[in-house]
Amino acid sequence: MDDAFPPLGFRRIKVIALAVRDLERANRFYGQQLELSPVYEGTEQVGWQLDQVVLMLKSDWETPTASPNPRVTIETDQAWATQESLRRRGITIADEVQPYGDFFVGSFLDSEGNKLWFCSQ
């Protein structure tokens, strides 16, 4: 490595921000349907906890999309079970779980139309 450039120190994804049309509806979806825990800065809720990642919802951004860049993929214990649990909660499955190399991958839509992927081995 070139000594002229110090290491970047990348470690993990800390925050993922998603565009939403209706912030109140999106907060209900992530808090009630997906049962994620809220994250606060002081007394203000800034997002939802997903393991070590904070999922922030931004209502002042462009329209949500089913083809986001970057693509958000959530690791799960078992993709088939995750898909069934999402369905039971009334959540739209956008892509049925399929094998993808050594992984099984599927996707669902949040309340705002953002496509979120999930996978397991």
Steps between C-alpha positions, in 0.01 A plus 500: 500500500616853420620679817376832357141400581402419857260208547133588467401298804177364354347254749127449438185665377373729776200678341275423205259774400183430302269748329139483623181670384315483832730513803228409750390195298863393447573529874199279576622245244854477640395524864183289505516264202875433500528557878830690483612705800510880468830690505522842665739794496408674823121495507453491120442169325738484204437148372469131575762255630586206277776316688789750486353705213266797535225515239402867450180603322519823298175661388672797336685293235403395149225244442572148632601239246493122464848520342705690760865577468650369721303181542426421864523131596418375848657174619246264657522166679289322238370676188200269450381556858552876464290503185217311671512729803488810277198359317319426826549864597335609175823625346536484121763255373655658190734212412443146623798335672730345241845340513779743416834321512543376858219726628123519487375849414157666495359849530202690641355848468472737791198725551650758262587267210872467582625152416704337777683174441569222750727197484625196687735211434 
